[in-house]
Amino acid sequence: MKHSQEQFKFTNGVVVYPLLFVMMLWLVFWFEIRFGYDFTNYGIYPQRISGLKGVFFSPVIHSGIEHLYHNTIPLFVLSAGLFYFYRSLAWRILFFGILLSGILTWIIGRPSYHIGASGLIYVLVSFLFFKGIFAKHYRLIALSLLVVFLYGSMVWYVLPIKQGMSWEGHLSGMIVGILFAFVFKKNIPKPKKYRWEEADYNEEEDEFLKHFDENGNFIETSTLEEQEDDNKSIKINYIYKKDSD
């Protein structure tokens, strides 16, 4: 049986996939600027059937370079953490995160175009945080604390406190991330168990503990060998040979 630590393995995908996703966002923005296009009408427009196309297109569309810049670093960092710690779940979290957060935004959003990757970012923030708490695994809890330290202030933007910001998209992403943390709860890796934590562990057979007495004092090797020699019975055989004279 493989230990859970083997799941936390650095691979090329940890960096390559997040980097490709971020590059795609910048490529779309460059295309808009270079050829004079405006893809805003491909965003999510709530309660309008035609606005459903934005569920898939909106994450790669941004209103300006500042909007894109603010989403780039969190998206790269969080998706890299996703691929490192939850490699088997990463693609499902990304695909269904975009799909469900987009649909929920379409349901609850105000009548306006909602664009940007921030909905997905909130999916990742809430999933990584709550998943780590549920896991009770020291590495995943550390990841949760890091997420809170870096992006904890984002929680305020699930409320309508800033004009022109899609707080509905943020709220949708956070709800979906929490939902994923519950749905994929069974996929939480188990912490590695040491030999002394096993049910069949017998300390009397532990070679390491044999070097300590009942009071916890270290027994030097020479003393230990002497004790072992004392416990062994010595048998001496004498052979008598007659003189040939």
Backbone as CSV, one residue per row, in Angstrom:
resi,resn,N_x,N_y,N_z,CA_x,CA_y,CA_z,C_x,C_y,C_z
1,MET,0.845,-1.205,0.000,0.000,0.000,0.000,0.877,1.250,0.000
2,LYS,0.634,2.166,-0.880,1.426,3.376,-0.984,1.022,4.369,0.081
3,HIS,2.022,5.080,0.595,1.735,6.099,1.575,1.225,7.351,0.887
4,SER,0.484,8.176,1.636,-0.130,9.370,1.052,0.907,10.382,0.592
5,GLN,2.135,10.335,1.216,3.141,11.308,0.841,3.535,11.180,-0.626
6,GLU,3.364,10.000,-1.208,3.706,9.800,-2.606,2.769,10.572,-3.530
7,GLN,1.642,11.004,-3.021,0.719,11.796,-3.823,1.209,13.235,-3.962
8,PHE,2.039,13.669,-3.003,2.561,15.026,-3.045,3.892,15.013,-3.790
9,LYS,3.823,14.851,-5.086,5.019,14.705,-5.901,5.056,15.789,-6.963
10,PHE,6.189,16.468,-7.051,6.315,17.544,-8.033,6.489,16.948,-9.430
11,THR,5.643,17.368,-10.337,5.749,16.955,-11.734,5.728,18.204,-12.614
12,ASN,6.027,18.010,-13.894,6.033,19.149,-14.816,4.673,19.820,-14.900
13,GLY,3.600,19.016,-14.749,2.256,19.567,-14.841,1.934,20.579,-13.774
14,VAL,2.620,20.507,-12.632,2.374,21.452,-11.538,2.616,22.882,-11.995
15,VAL,3.582,23.079,-12.856,3.910,24.419,-13.369,3.374,24.622,-14.780
16,VAL,3.496,23.605,-15.618,3.171,23.755,-17.043,1.691,24.064,-17.260
17,TYR,0.799,23.296,-16.647,-0.633,23.498,-16.877,-1.116,24.868,-16.388
18,PRO,-0.774,25.280,-15.161,-1.167,26.635,-14.738,-0.573,27.721,-15.636
19,LEU,0.670,27.515,-16.058,1.313,28.503,-16.917,0.609,28.605,-18.268
20,LEU,0.225,27.477,-18.842,-0.486,27.489,-20.122,-1.841,28.171,-19.994
21,PHE,-2.521,27.934,-18.886,-3.828,28.549,-18.664,-3.692,30.066,-18.564
22,VAL,-2.698,30.514,-17.812,-2.466,31.958,-17.662,-2.065,32.576,-19.002
23,MET,-1.232,31.876,-19.755,-0.814,32.385,-21.069,-2.005,32.508,-22.009
24,MET,-2.956,31.587,-21.909,-4.147,31.657,-22.752,-4.941,32.930,-22.452
25,LEU,-5.033,33.301,-21.171,-5.742,34.526,-20.790,-5.073,35.752,-21.408
26,TRP,-3.745,35.780,-21.336,-3.011,36.919,-21.897,-3.076,36.934,-23.423
27,LEU,-3.109,35.752,-24.025,-3.203,35.671,-25.486,-4.545,36.225,-25.965
28,VAL,-5.620,35.888,-25.271,-6.942,36.407,-25.626,-6.974,37.924,-25.485
29,PHE,-6.391,38.424,-24.405,-6.363,39.877,-24.188,-5.525,40.566,-25.263
30,TRP,-4.385,39.963,-25.610,-3.538,40.535,-26.662,-4.297,40.565,-27.993
31,PHE,-5.044,39.509,-28.297,-5.805,39.443,-29.537,-6.841,40.567,-29.599
32,GLU,-7.498,40.824,-28.475,-8.481,41.909,-28.436,-7.838,43.254,-28.736
33,ILE,-6.693,43.494,-28.088,-5.994,44.777,-28.262,-5.414,44.895,-29.666
34,ARG,-4.788,43.844,-30.140,-4.092,43.876,-31.426,-5.048,44.058,-32.589
35,PHE,-6.200,43.399,-32.556,-7.113,43.426,-33.691,-8.394,44.204,-33.413
36,GLY,-8.443,44.866,-32.265,-9.554,45.761,-31.972,-10.874,45.079,-31.673
37,TYR,-10.812,43.906,-31.090,-12.038,43.186,-30.727,-12.410,43.461,-29.271
38,ASP,-13.675,43.253,-28.969,-14.165,43.348,-27.596,-15.049,42.126,-27.346
39,PHE,-14.539,41.225,-26.516,-15.245,39.969,-26.262,-16.176,40.027,-25.058
40,THR,-16.449,41.219,-24.579,-17.272,41.342,-23.375,-18.631,40.671,-23.529
41,ASN,-19.217,40.770,-24.746,-20.544,40.179,-24.946,-20.519,38.644,-24.987
42,TYR,-19.318,38.049,-24.796,-19.202,36.601,-24.643,-19.152,36.201,-23.165
43,GLY,-19.361,37.185,-22.310,-19.403,36.897,-20.891,-20.748,36.340,-20.471
44,ILE,-20.878,36.080,-19.178,-22.136,35.550,-18.636,-23.142,36.693,-18.496
45,TYR,-24.313,36.523,-19.095,-25.394,37.487,-18.915,-26.549,36.750,-18.244
46,PRO,-26.760,37.016,-16.946,-27.750,36.243,-16.172,-29.164,36.300,-16.734
47,GLN,-29.854,35.173,-16.545,-31.258,34.998,-16.916,-31.540,35.226,-18.409
48,ARG,-30.516,35.111,-19.210,-30.675,35.224,-20.650,-30.035,33.992,-21.281
49,ILE,-30.777,33.283,-22.112,-30.278,32.033,-22.694,-28.965,32.245,-23.444
50,SER,-28.906,33.328,-24.210,-27.676,33.610,-24.961,-26.498,33.885,-24.033
51,GLY,-26.808,34.296,-22.805,-25.745,34.594,-21.838,-25.093,33.368,-21.247
52,LEU,-25.657,32.181,-21.529,-25.075,30.948,-21.004,-23.741,30.595,-21.661
53,LYS,-23.506,31.130,-22.844,-22.228,30.836,-23.502,-21.059,31.370,-22.687
54,GLY,-21.340,32.386,-21.884,-20.294,32.965,-21.042,-19.817,32.043,-19.937
55,VAL,-20.566,30.985,-19.644,-20.138,30.027,-18.618,-18.756,29.481,-18.957
56,PHE,-18.507,29.233,-20.239,-17.217,28.699,-20.661,-16.247,29.778,-21.147
57,PHE,-16.777,30.871,-21.707,-15.901,31.889,-22.279,-15.466,32.958,-21.287
58,SER,-16.282,33.236,-20.299,-16.002,34.373,-19.414,-14.677,34.280,-18.654
59,PRO,-14.197,33.085,-18.239,-12.941,33.044,-17.484,-11.723,33.567,-18.236
60,VAL,-11.767,33.581,-19.571,-10.607,34.038,-20.341,-10.774,35.472,-20.842
61,ILE,-11.863,36.138,-20.459,-12.135,37.503,-20.926,-11.973,38.472,-19.759
62,HIS,-11.237,39.569,-19.992,-11.015,40.554,-18.939,-11.224,41.960,-19.486
63,SER,-11.610,42.844,-18.586,-11.983,44.197,-19.001,-10.788,45.091,-19.291
64,GLY,-9.632,44.763,-18.764,-8.450,45.591,-18.970,-7.225,44.904,-18.405
65,ILE,-6.066,45.522,-18.608,-4.826,44.887,-18.178,-4.730,44.807,-16.657
66,GLU,-5.318,45.775,-15.943,-5.297,45.726,-14.478,-6.143,44.556,-13.971
67,HIS,-7.302,44.372,-14.570,-8.172,43.251,-14.225,-7.455,41.927,-14.469
68,LEU,-6.802,41.824,-15.613,-6.092,40.602,-15.967,-4.907,40.374,-15.041
69,TYR,-4.170,41.422,-14.723,-2.992,41.295,-13.861,-3.376,40.805,-12.465
70,HIS,-4.450,41.358,-11.925,-4.873,40.976,-10.573,-5.352,39.524,-10.505
71,ASN,-5.766,38.979,-11.643,-6.205,37.583,-11.655,-5.085,36.602,-11.995
72,THR,-4.029,37.089,-12.628,-2.968,36.211,-13.131,-2.221,35.488,-12.012
73,ILE,-1.690,36.247,-11.055,-0.861,35.644,-10.007,-1.665,34.688,-9.118
74,PRO,-2.840,35.097,-8.602,-3.617,34.138,-7.791,-3.991,32.879,-8.562
75,LEU,-4.348,33.030,-9.828,-4.743,31.869,-10.622,-3.575,30.910,-10.795
76,PHE,-2.394,31.437,-11.055,-1.219,30.576,-11.236,-0.846,29.879,-9.932
77,VAL,-0.775,30.631,-8.832,-0.366,30.072,-7.541,-1.357,29.014,-7.056
78,LEU,-2.639,29.331,-7.122,-3.662,28.416,-6.611,-3.802,27.158,-7.471
79,SER,-3.738,27.315,-8.787,-3.851,26.138,-9.653,-2.604,25.256,-9.540
80,ALA,-1.430,25.871,-9.313,-0.219,25.073,-9.087,-0.354,24.281,-7.791
81,GLY,-0.897,24.906,-6.755,-1.142,24.186,-5.508,-2.139,23.058,-5.700
82,LEU,-3.140,23.289,-6.535,-4.138,22.257,-6.824,-3.496,21.050,-7.495
83,PHE,-2.650,21.287,-8.501,-2.026,20.187,-9.226,-0.989,19.464,-8.373
84,TYR,-0.380,20.167,-7.434,0.629,19.515,-6.587,-0.009,18.637,-5.512
85,PHE,-0.996,19.179,-4.808,-1.573,18.473,-3.671,-2.762,17.578,-4.041
86,TYR,-3.439,17.913,-5.136,-4.634,17.147,-5.518,-4.581,16.795,-6.998
87,ARG,-3.513,16.160,-7.383,-3.283,15.876,-8.804,-4.420,15.077,-9.423
88,SER,-4.948,14.071,-8.701,-6.000,13.220,-9.260,-7.331,13.952,-9.403
89,LEU,-7.494,15.065,-8.684,-8.756,15.808,-8.726,-8.667,17.091,-9.562
90,ALA,-7.462,17.502,-9.918,-7.233,18.845,-10.453,-8.109,19.185,-11.655
91,TRP,-8.139,18.307,-12.659,-8.891,18.629,-13.872,-10.389,18.663,-13.612
92,ARG,-10.876,17.795,-12.728,-12.298,17.817,-12.394,-12.666,19.100,-11.646
93,ILE,-11.794,19.526,-10.736,-12.052,20.756,-9.994,-12.087,21.948,-10.947
94,LEU,-11.152,22.006,-11.883,-11.106,23.129,-12.823,-12.319,23.133,-13.756
95,PHE,-12.618,21.988,-14.349,-13.718,21.931,-15.322,-15.064,22.188,-14.657
96,PHE,-15.362,21.419,-13.623,-16.659,21.580,-12.968,-16.718,22.869,-12.148
97,GLY,-15.553,23.371,-11.741,-15.532,24.663,-11.053,-15.970,25.791,-11.974
98,ILE,-15.444,25.783,-13.200,-15.850,26.784,-14.197,-17.324,26.616,-14.545
99,LEU,-17.730,25.371,-14.754,-19.101,25.093,-15.166,-20.119,25.503,-14.088
100,LEU,-19.954,25.007,-12.871,-20.955,25.234,-11.827,-20.950,26.667,-11.306
101,SER,-19.771,27.262,-11.147,-19.736,28.651,-10.683,-20.327,29.578,-11.731
102,GLY,-20.107,29.234,-13.019,-20.688,30.038,-14.088,-22.203,29.940,-14.128
103,ILE,-22.716,28.729,-13.967,-24.177,28.540,-13.971,-24.815,29.248,-12.776
104,LEU,-24.181,29.138,-11.611,-24.721,29.795,-10.425,-24.692,31.318,-10.588
105,THR,-23.649,31.837,-11.198,-23.596,33.277,-11.484,-24.720,33.677,-12.433
106,TRP,-24.978,32.839,-13.417,-26.056,33.106,-14.368,-27.413,33.132,-13.662
107,ILE,-27.558,32.349,-12.607,-28.827,32.282,-11.877,-29.009,33.487,-10.945
108,ILE,-27.972,33.857,-10.205,-28.125,34.866,-9.149,-27.621,36.250,-9.543
109,GLY,-26.926,36.340,-10.687,-26.292,37.604,-11.055,-27.273,38.673,-11.507
110,ARG,-26.832,39.920,-11.373,-27.640,41.038,-11.862,-27.496,41.130,-13.376
111,PRO,-28.429,41.771,-14.070,-28.399,41.836,-15.544,-27.258,42.690,-16.064
112,SER,-26.126,42.057,-16.266,-24.933,42.709,-16.789,-23.979,41.615,-17.234
113,TYR,-22.983,41.961,-18.026,-22.011,40.954,-18.450,-20.997,40.709,-17.326
114,HIS,-20.828,39.456,-16.970,-19.892,39.051,-15.922,-18.719,38.339,-16.593
115,ILE,-17.524,38.902,-16.447,-16.342,38.350,-17.106,-15.191,38.237,-16.109
116,GLY,-14.188,37.440,-16.493,-12.987,37.311,-15.674,-12.852,35.942,-15.027
117,ALA,-11.612,35.631,-14.616,-11.310,34.333,-14.009,-11.476,34.349,-12.499
118,SER,-11.993,35.437,-11.946,-12.090,35.536,-10.491,-13.054,34.507,-9.896
119,GLY,-14.094,34.123,-10.650,-14.999,33.085,-10.154,-14.259,31.777,-9.911
120,LEU,-13.397,31.404,-10.848,-12.590,30.192,-10.702,-11.593,30.351,-9.560
121,ILE,-11.034,31.523,-9.414,-10.088,31.778,-8.322,-10.758,31.557,-6.971
122,TYR,-11.998,32.002,-6.833,-12.721,31.794,-5.574,-13.053,30.322,-5.359
123,VAL,-13.289,29.588,-6.436,-13.471,28.137,-6.318,-12.218,27.515,-5.707
124,LEU,-11.054,27.897,-6.228,-9.791,27.320,-5.769,-9.474,27.730,-4.338
125,VAL,-9.711,28.993,-4.011,-9.433,29.466,-2.651,-10.262,28.687,-1.628
126,SER,-11.559,28.605,-1.848,-12.426,27.952,-0.870,-12.186,26.443,-0.842
127,PHE,-11.940,25.840,-2.008,-11.685,24.398,-2.033,-10.396,24.057,-1.295
128,LEU,-9.301,24.748,-1.595,-8.025,24.454,-0.960,-8.071,24.694,0.540
129,PHE,-8.801,25.725,0.953,-8.889,26.019,2.382,-9.693,24.947,3.117
130,PHE,-10.920,24.710,2.699,-11.789,23.785,3.423,-11.343,22.332,3.260
131,LYS,-10.807,21.986,2.116,-10.306,20.626,1.915,-9.172,20.323,2.885
132,GLY,-8.279,21.292,3.076,-7.176,21.101,4.008,-7.646,20.949,5.436
133,ILE,-8.666,21.712,5.824,-9.216,21.608,7.176,-9.856,20.238,7.393
134,PHE,-10.601,19.762,6.414,-11.253,18.459,6.531,-10.232,17.320,6.550
135,ALA,-9.106,17.522,5.881,-8.129,16.444,5.730,-7.456,16.067,7.037
136,LYS,-7.214,17.046,7.893,-6.467,16.825,9.141,-5.089,16.235,8.843
137,HIS,-4.533,16.653,7.734,-3.200,16.246,7.308,-2.318,17.488,7.406
138,TYR,-1.172,17.354,8.064,-0.395,18.544,8.389,0.014,19.351,7.159
139,ARG,0.305,18.700,6.042,0.693,19.444,4.842,-0.491,20.223,4.262
140,LEU,-1.662,19.589,4.275,-2.842,20.230,3.698,-3.358,21.348,4.610
141,ILE,-3.216,21.161,5.918,-3.580,22.236,6.845,-2.643,23.421,6.653
142,ALA,-1.361,23.142,6.454,-0.398,24.215,6.183,-0.770,24.966,4.912
143,LEU,-1.222,24.226,3.894,-1.679,24.865,2.656,-2.890,25.750,2.929
144,SER,-3.820,25.279,3.745,-5.000,26.074,4.096,-4.600,27.379,4.765
145,LEU,-3.653,27.298,5.696,-3.192,28.501,6.395,-2.494,29.460,5.433
146,LEU,-1.752,28.904,4.478,-1.086,29.747,3.489,-2.103,30.457,2.603
147,VAL,-3.133,29.747,2.205,-4.190,30.344,1.383,-4.866,31.485,2.122
148,VAL,-5.153,31.271,3.416,-5.780,32.326,4.217,-4.856,33.528,4.340
149,PHE,-3.569,33.249,4.544,-2.597,34.337,4.686,-2.497,35.174,3.413
150,LEU,-2.482,34.501,2.261,-2.308,35.214,0.995,-3.595,35.841,0.475
151,TYR,-4.716,35.127,0.631,-5.940,35.550,-0.044,-7.150,35.635,0.884
152,GLY,-6.903,35.651,2.191,-8.017,35.708,3.132,-8.876,36.946,2.989
153,SER,-8.268,38.054,2.596,-9.020,39.304,2.467,-10.028,39.266,1.321
154,MET,-9.892,38.274,0.434,-10.811,38.177,-0.697,-12.233,37.875,-0.269
155,VAL,-12.395,37.374,0.956,-13.728,36.993,1.411,-14.693,38.172,1.407
156,TRP,-14.150,39.384,1.578,-15.018,40.565,1.608,-15.647,40.849,0.255
157,TYR,-15.025,40.376,-0.807,-15.526,40.690,-2.142,-16.623,39.738,-2.619
158,VAL,-17.109,38.894,-1.722,-18.318,38.127,-2.042,-19.549,38.956,-1.674
159,LEU,-19.317,40.151,-1.179,-20.388,41.094,-0.841,-20.345,42.263,-1.816
160,PRO,-21.478,42.916,-2.062,-21.511,44.041,-3.023,-20.919,45.317,-2.424
161,ILE,-19.598,45.304,-2.212,-18.951,46.460,-1.577,-18.170,47.321,-2.569
162,LYS,-18.046,46.868,-3.805,-17.279,47.621,-4.789,-18.065,47.715,-6.087
163,GLN,-18.218,48.908,-6.569,-18.971,49.155,-7.789,-18.278,48.529,-8.999
164,GLY,-19.058,47.856,-9.847,-18.518,47.298,-11.080,-17.848,45.949,-10.921
165,MET,-17.810,45.409,-9.704,-17.195,44.095,-9.470,-18.280,43.036,-9.361
166,SER,-18.044,41.893,-9.999,-19.032,40.815,-9.977,-18.927,40.034,-8.670
167,TRP,-19.542,40.563,-7.620,-19.530,39.853,-6.348,-20.339,38.560,-6.449
168,GLU,-21.309,38.525,-7.387,-22.081,37.303,-7.580,-21.189,36.155,-8.088
169,GLY,-20.257,36.502,-8.979,-19.316,35.493,-9.466,-18.400,35.003,-8.359
170,HIS,-17.966,35.938,-7.500,-17.114,35.570,-6.372,-17.863,34.661,-5.396
171,LEU,-19.082,35.044,-5.079,-19.894,34.247,-4.152,-20.174,32.863,-4.731
172,SER,-20.466,32.817,-6.020,-20.727,31.531,-6.670,-19.503,30.625,-6.596
173,GLY,-18.333,31.209,-6.872,-17.098,30.429,-6.805,-16.826,29.897,-5.417
174,MET,-17.052,30.715,-4.407,-16.816,30.271,-3.026,-17.770,29.145,-2.641
175,ILE,-19.031,29.264,-3.015,-20.007,28.220,-2.697,-19.627,26.900,-3.370
176,VAL,-19.240,26.973,-4.634,-18.870,25.760,-5.380,-17.618,25.124,-4.776
177,GLY,-16.644,25.936,-4.367,-15.431,25.402,-3.755,-15.713,24.665,-2.461
178,ILE,-16.590,25.230,-1.633,-16.985,24.558,-0.387,-17.703,23.253,-0.696
179,LEU,-18.566,23.287,-1.700,-19.291,22.081,-2.112,-18.324,20.982,-2.543
180,PHE,-17.300,21.346,-3.320,-16.312,20.369,-3.765,-15.540,19.778,-2.586
181,ALA,-15.245,20.604,-1.584,-14.515,20.110,-0.414,-15.307,19.020,0.303
182,PHE,-16.642,19.124,0.276,-17.487,18.096,0.880,-17.626,16.884,-0.045
183,VAL,-17.861,17.143,-1.325,-18.106,16.057,-2.278,-16.887,15.154,-2.413
184,PHE,-15.701,15.747,-2.455,-14.476,14.976,-2.628,-13.795,14.673,-1.307
185,LYS,-14.581,14.616,-0.236,-14.020,14.387,1.094,-13.348,13.024,1.204
186,LYS,-13.878,12.026,0.497,-13.316,10.683,0.570,-11.958,10.587,-0.092
187,ASN,-11.604,11.579,-0.908,-10.323,11.553,-1.593,-9.201,12.166,-0.768
188,ILE,-9.486,12.459,0.499,-8.462,13.044,1.352,-7.359,12.026,1.593
189,PRO,-6.112,12.368,1.331,-5.021,11.421,1.570,-4.827,11.168,3.056
190,LYS,-4.439,9.940,3.397,-4.213,9.574,4.780,-2.780,9.904,5.184
191,PRO,-2.594,10.468,6.378,-1.226,10.723,6.843,-0.467,9.415,7.016
192,LYS,0.834,9.464,6.811,1.666,8.276,6.953,1.679,7.822,8.408
193,LYS,1.510,6.513,8.628,1.572,5.945,9.965,2.950,5.339,10.188
194,TYR,3.544,5.675,11.339,4.822,5.093,11.689,4.609,3.718,12.310
195,ARG,5.691,2.952,12.415,5.581,1.568,12.875,4.926,1.482,14.251
196,TRP,5.273,2.406,15.151,4.731,2.338,16.505,3.251,2.744,16.599
197,GLU,2.701,3.241,15.487,1.285,3.589,15.456,0.411,2.453,14.924
198,GLU,1.058,1.384,14.439,0.303,0.266,13.896,-0.332,-0.536,15.024
199,ALA,-1.466,-1.181,14.732,-2.213,-1.915,15.752,-1.442,-3.126,16.258
200,ASP,-0.636,-3.746,15.405,0.089,-4.959,15.799,1.492,-4.667,16.322
201,TYR,1.774,-3.430,16.682,3.115,-3.056,17.144,3.397,-3.650,18.526
202,ASN,4.575,-4.236,18.679,5.018,-4.812,19.955,6.350,-4.183,20.306
203,GLU,6.378,-3.388,21.369,7.593,-2.653,21.702,8.712,-3.571,22.181
204,GLU,8.384,-4.759,22.649,9.417,-5.685,23.097,10.250,-6.227,21.941
205,GLU,9.691,-6.176,20.735,10.405,-6.654,19.561,11.069,-5.527,18.783
206,ASP,10.942,-4.313,19.278,11.520,-3.155,18.604,13.021,-3.099,18.873
207,GLU,13.823,-3.196,17.802,15.275,-3.194,17.947,15.792,-1.885,18.532
208,PHE,15.129,-0.804,18.216,15.569,0.501,18.727,15.356,0.599,20.231
209,LEU,14.185,0.180,20.703,13.870,0.284,22.131,14.717,-0.649,22.982
210,LYS,15.317,-1.662,22.386,16.176,-2.567,23.136,17.429,-1.869,23.644
211,HIS,17.729,-0.698,23.087,18.897,0.059,23.522,18.606,0.939,24.728
212,PHE,17.406,0.828,25.312,17.029,1.627,26.471,16.502,0.698,27.564
213,ASP,16.815,1.065,28.831,16.300,0.266,29.930,14.884,0.711,30.276
214,GLU,14.297,0.109,31.348,12.910,0.412,31.709,12.714,1.839,32.178
215,ASN,13.824,2.530,32.534,13.739,3.929,32.971,14.019,4.914,31.840
216,GLY,14.239,4.384,30.660,14.494,5.245,29.516,15.948,5.636,29.348
217,ASN,16.845,5.019,30.118,18.275,5.324,30.018,18.905,4.519,28.891
218,PHE,19.820,5.161,28.182,20.469,4.515,27.048,21.464,3.479,27.537
219,ILE,21.412,2.311,26.932,22.345,1.236,27.273,23.447,1.235,26.231
220,GLU,24.685,1.398,26.673,25.800,1.418,25.743,25.947,0.063,25.078
221,THR,26.513,0.067,23.906,26.607,-1.155,23.106,27.381,-2.241,23.815
222,SER,28.504,-1.862,24.453,29.334,-2.855,25.134,28.576,-3.515,26.274
223,THR,27.806,-2.704,27.033,27.019,-3.247,28.148,25.935,-4.171,27.630
224,LEU,25.321,-3.766,26.520,24.261,-4.575,25.930,24.803,-5.913,25.463
225,GLU,26.003,-5.897,24.878,26.615,-7.139,24.408,26.969,-8.049,25.574
226,GLU,27.434,-7.416,26.681,27.774,-8.212,27.853,26.538,-8.893,28.420
227,GLN,25.394,-8.133,28.434,24.161,-8.723,28.930,23.713,-9.888,28.067
228,GLU,23.891,-9.725,26.755,23.516,-10.801,25.848,24.425,-12.012,26.025
229,ASP,25.741,-11.754,26.288,26.681,-12.865,26.488,26.375,-13.619,27.767
230,ASP,25.929,-12.867,28.804,25.593,-13.504,30.069,24.407,-14.454,29.936
231,ASN,23.534,-14.112,29.006,22.340,-14.930,28.816,22.609,-16.192,27.997
232,LYS,23.785,-16.220,27.396,24.134,-17.390,26.593,24.889,-18.416,27.449
233,SER,24.557,-19.651,27.307,25.272,-20.713,28.025,26.508,-21.112,27.228
234,ILE,27.631,-21.253,27.974,28.899,-21.589,27.320,29.190,-23.071,27.561
235,LYS,29.422,-23.793,26.510,29.726,-25.218,26.604,31.136,-25.459,26.084
236,ILE,31.973,-26.074,26.935,33.368,-26.328,26.576,33.577,-27.838,26.451
237,ASN,34.104,-28.251,25.361,34.401,-29.673,25.132,35.902,-29.907,25.249
238,TYR,36.312,-30.847,26.102,37.721,-31.212,26.262,37.968,-32.538,25.548
239,ILE,39.027,-32.564,24.793,39.419,-33.772,24.079,40.761,-34.239,24.632
240,TYR,40.820,-35.486,25.156,42.058,-36.030,25.707,42.673,-36.978,24.693
241,LYS,43.950,-36.823,24.529,44.671,-37.671,23.572,45.834,-38.340,24.309
242,LYS,45.898,-39.651,24.205,46.958,-40.383,24.884,48.321,-40.084,24.269
243,ASP,49.309,-40.104,25.152,50.673,-39.895,24.676,51.108,-41.133,23.878
244,SER,51.726,-40.935,22.742,52.111,-42.027,21.863,53.293,-42.826,22.406
245,ASP,54.001,-42.297,23.492,55.149,-43.030,24.052,54.657,-44.362,24.592
